[in-house]
Amino acid sequence: MDQEKEQVIAWLKVFANFRNGVALTEIIKMEESFIKEPHWLSPLHGEEYRFYHSFELAGICRGEEFPFTDEGPLWDGICKDDASRKFLFVMAQDTPEALKGDCGDIPEREKAAVANVFKMLHLEADGDLDAWYHEYYPAARALAFVTMLSNPFGNCMEKGFRGELIFMNIIDNYLGVKTTQEQWDVFYKEMIAKMFGARGLPYVVFSVDLKV
């Protein structure tokens, strides 16, 4: 993990463990009002701040037809809400550049999976698939991964559960990159317009601002 990422994760470690993550949960609830009492699975002090891939968690397994060949993102944070039957997968960043990038030379199976999710979210008329591949691939790949985990026909998640993706944006990180609220707002307006069009963020994605 590079130094810049460590500075971002430092905040998540603090908030996920402070009062059992209650303060961090309340911040997420401001955007995702349907979660009830989620508990944090990582990064926890009692586990030496261990991070998890999705398939390391109880209740999630790799289905036979799961289209991604690797283990997927090593999530910056994960919480689970048994009441609303959701896993929340967190990507934390203090600069928009972390969500930008080109797909490069990826396997055709993965490229097809991203395109399938684009179609599953009914974005043909509103979104720009090229922007998914060539401008915002880190964000698009994480979204595709979580969407495919939640696919009821994929048999990856415990029955009745689904996953949601949380983009956690660090505001004015004095330990790292100082991105203002206004800069984040401009970035998301542009990203959402290109990736999703007038539909806005899909129901499985939430953008959460953490002011430090």
Order of alpha helices (4+ residues) and beta strands (2+ residues): alpha-alpha-beta-beta-beta-alpha-alpha-alpha-beta-alpha-beta
